[in-house]
Amino acid sequence: MEFTAEALLLSVLITWGIGLAPPIVIRYLLWRKPLSKTASITLCVLFWVTNLGIFLALGSTSKSHGVLYLIAFVSHGIYTSGGEGKA
């Protein structure tokens, strides 16, 4: 398999797009307010396991699963953002 800049960019967009679409939809379209830390962590773990299953089913290598941890941390930030400074 040949690695090109276009293939790498497409891979990054698909991986981050699939990983961050559910948190963005849940946080900004469905729930519309910050989630508690417990709810956020629960959803992050649930989606991490789901994403891992999807990527394993697609035949990805274990080297690429580290990005799923980054996606989980960013997802937690999305779920809990916007609550500070509001009285």
Buried (B, 14 or more C-beta within 10 A) or exposed (E): EEEEEEEEEEBEEEBBEBBBEBBEEBBEEEEEEBBEEEBBBEBBEEBBEEBEEEBEEEEBEEEEBEBBEEBBEBBBEBBBEEEEEEE
